[in-house]
Each structure stands twice: as structure tokens, then as C-alpha cells.
Amino acid sequence: MTTAQLSAGDVLAQLDLSAAGDEGFALKVGGIGVKVLCPQPLCDRLMAYFDDALADEAGAITVHLLPDQKLTPEPAWTDWRRDGGKVGRKDAVCDLDGARLIHKVRSGVTFYQSFDHAVAFGPLEQNESTVINFINTQALNIALREGWQLAHAAAVTNGKRTLAISGLSGGGKSTSILRLMDTDGLSFLSNDRVLIKGGAPAKALGIPKQPRINPGTILGNPRLAGLLTEARTAELKAMAPADLWALEEKHDLVIRDVYGAGRVRFDGLMTDFWVLNWSHSAEQDTQISEVDLVSRPDLLQAIMKSPGPFYQKTDGSFEPNGNTPDPASYLQALKGVRVCEVSGKIDFDRIALAGRELFDG
């Protein structure tokens, strides 16, 4: 069989779905459920990670995790174009009849995505974060088909009020949100993906993804000091501020371990959205000013997020390679939400104070 002849049926025939076992766990965020089947010991580790979202009900789709399985022959891959000007190969795709294969170039993990099947196979044990993202993607897909819009944002909520924060990658949204978590009564909703649905009022939905943060975020928050060794802390403190800000060195933070149990909530009313457009080199003090996104497409670009190669639309078609989100859909979803630009110099103390005042008001 050649790669050109590979069909969805051929792929499923090669994969042994029974290897995932018949036990696992279910997740629920808002009204969206996902069931996961996988062997041990991976299953226990994933259940510990998803603890805040575990549910008793089966989900709308079942994810099968198949460690170390592979396809022969190798599919004919097409590189997926990356957004935001990022370079280097990351994802590759192969479209089948009613399904899509997605391959992680660096890790070697491959996914089969369709309405009926969500399967991850390959070196899963060595790439747990990639598996977690795939599970969360199933919840995102369901939400997108129900009319939610995907925002590149972090958020906290008390249920009646939600503050989401966007910015360019490395702009400080995770640091800002974690500073706000020091406020009593607030719950963590999302670190990097917020779903928004327009209405009166608008709604917010997060996914069960723990924060992955850079060293600068840790050094600026005494509560997070335990995430680094003393030796690494000393090395980082010796770096120039600009070099520390640009450093990409991700560390996992588990919300319940740092902030205590019961501090995660996946839904709330969408009331406020701040877009970080500040700079270390700015001389002006930090300003938080209400804006109209219709006249500020540059800020809207920081909010919008492509669903990526995994998204299958209600008509069965997949997200096209290189497609960009529709601004009109976001403007509609954010109607009635107070959107502000954060400008001037970077000041996380100002953000924390303004956030507390927002939720106290």
C-alpha cells in the first residue's frame, strides 16, 4: 500500500484500540465531557493532572491512548503553517476521508482525529504534556462547534465576573493572572486558552490545563519560589532583566499545590478583557484604558487564536492550513464585555491592584 492509498479505515485497522483498555476516566468542563481510555501507569498520572475536572459521566467523545504504536507505511505529511511568525517545523498533517492525521515532528507522537475517533499513538509516556493537550483539544473542538470563540488568554473568575488577559507570547499574561490568584475569592479559569460565547451576558469557559511558566514569573512571585532549586534561583537572579524576560524555560505549576484545593473553576460570566500592550522601555506609568476593538484591530489580533489542525467543523471539514480567525465572530462574542488596553511600563503590582479593585467593585 502506498501513502496515497492510505484511508481512514486503513489507519484504524492498523491501530489496536483495545490496547487502551476498557477503564480510564472522564472529564467535564461546563457542559462538555470527554472520556479517556489508556493503560497504566499513564492513566494514573493523567488522572492526577486532571483532578479538578474529573467527572463520573462518559463524554461526548472517547480518547484512546496507545503508547508505542505506529503506522506502516509512514503517511505523506504536509507541514502545518505556524501562526504568529514562528519558525521551525512543529506539526504536519495528512488528510484522509473524514479524518485527519496530525504528527508532532519533534516528539514523534501522532494523532488520528475524526468525529467518531480521537486516538493518540507513539511515544506517549515520554510526551505527557502533548497527550494532555490532545485531550483538552477534544473539549475545545466540541465548544467551537457549539459556537464558542477561542481566545489566546489567561483568566480568573469568581463566577459572576471573569477577567481575561491577552498579550503577545511572553507578554506577561501568566504572571499577571497568577498575581491575581493571591486575591481571596478568585478561581483560576485558564492559563492560555479561554473560550468566549456572546450573549446577555457573555460567558467564559476554560480548559483543564495547568500553567507552564517561565523563570521570570517564578522569581517575581514569592509564593512560587519552591518551583526552582536554590542554585537555579541564584543563576537566574544574576541574569540581566532583558535576558531573563526573553528566556524560554517552562516549569509546571499545579494550582492546588500552590494555592490550595478548590481554587479552579472552568466557567463564569465573561465581563472584562485586558490586552497587554506594555513595554520594559516605556517611560509612562502603567495605564489601563477602555478601548473599542472595532477601531483597534491590533489588539483584537492579540486575542484571536486559530483552533489549529485538530479542529473538525460541523460539516466534517477540517481547519484549512494557514487559515486565520474571523474578526467579526470575536467582535460579536465580546459585545458587552469591557475591553481595556494595558499600556506604559510593565508593572505587575499595578495589575494586581487594579484586578483586586475590579473584583471588589
Beta strands, then each sheet from edge to edge (+ up, - down):
strand 1: 24-29
strand 2: 32-37
strand 3: 54-55
strand 4: 61-67
strand 5: 78-79
strand 6: 91-95
strand 7: 100-104
strand 8: 110-113
strand 9: 118-122
strand 10: 149-151
strand 11: 153-157
strand 12: 162-167
strand 13: 187-190
strand 14: 194-197
strand 15: 203-206
strand 16: 212-213
strand 17: 251-252
strand 18: 267-269
strand 19: 272-276
strand 20: 287-290
strand 21: 338-343
sheet 1: 3+ 1- 2+ 4+ 9+ 8- 7+ 6- 5+
sheet 2: 10+ 14- 15+ 18-
sheet 3: 13+ 11- 12+ 19+ 21+ 20-
sheet 4: 16+ 17-
end
